[in-house]
């Protein structure tokens, strides 16, 4: 299956599931190229992930993250040239 390069932006609105979020990201570490976390003054945090993997792998990661309460995730994928 063809690999894609992409990015996922994660908004943490509630910190109740942060441990689960980190476990899920660690479980998918083979597709994570980079990670940047930024705290915000309003109690929310933002994590940006740069990813490279198949659409199934990236979909598995973002799907699991999206099911956590207090977490929003959006992703964008590009064809790998």
C-alpha positions in Angstrom: 0.0 0.0 0.0 1.2 3.5 -0.9 2.6 5.6 1.9 1.4 9.2 2.5 2.9 12.2 4.3 0.6 14.2 6.4 -0.1 16.1 9.5 -2.5 15.7 12.4 -3.5 18.6 14.7 -4.8 17.6 18.1 -6.6 20.1 20.4 -6.7 19.0 24.1 -9.7 20.6 25.7 -9.7 18.5 28.8 -6.6 16.8 30.3 -8.5 13.7 31.6 -7.4 11.5 28.7 -3.9 12.8 28.1 -2.3 9.6 29.4 -4.4 7.6 26.9 -3.5 10.0 24.1 0.2 9.6 24.7 -0.2 5.8 24.9 -2.0 5.8 21.5 0.7 8.1 19.9 3.5 5.8 21.3 1.7 2.7 19.9 1.8 4.4 16.5 5.4 5.7 16.8 6.6 4.0 13.6 4.6 6.5 11.6 5.4 9.6 13.6 8.2 11.7 12.1 7.8 14.7 14.4 5.8 16.0 17.3 5.3 19.5 18.6 3.3 20.3 21.7 2.2 23.9 22.7 0.4 24.8 25.9 -2.1 27.6 25.6 -3.1 30.2 28.3 -6.7 29.1 28.4 -5.9 25.6 29.8 -6.0 23.9 26.4 -3.0 22.5 24.6 -2.2 21.8 20.9 -0.1 18.9 19.6 1.0 18.8 15.9 2.2 15.5 14.5 4.0 15.0 11.2 3.2 11.5 9.9 4.3 9.1 7.2 2.4 5.9 6.7 -0.4 4.2 4.8 -3.9 5.7 4.9 -4.9 2.7 7.1 -2.1 3.4 9.7 -2.8 7.1 9.8 -6.6 6.5 10.0 -6.1 4.1 12.9 -4.1 6.7 14.8 -6.5 9.6 14.2 -9.6 7.4 14.7 -8.4 6.2 18.1 -7.5 9.7 19.2 -10.8 11.1 17.9 -12.8 8.7 20.2 -11.2 10.2 23.3 -13.4 12.7 25.2 -12.0 16.2 25.5 -9.8 15.6 22.4 -10.3 17.0 18.9 -8.2 15.8 15.9 -8.0 16.9 12.3 -5.6 15.5 9.7 -4.5 16.2 6.2 -2.6 13.8 3.9 -0.5 14.3 0.8 0.7 11.8 -1.8 4.3 10.9 -1.2 6.3 11.6 -4.4 
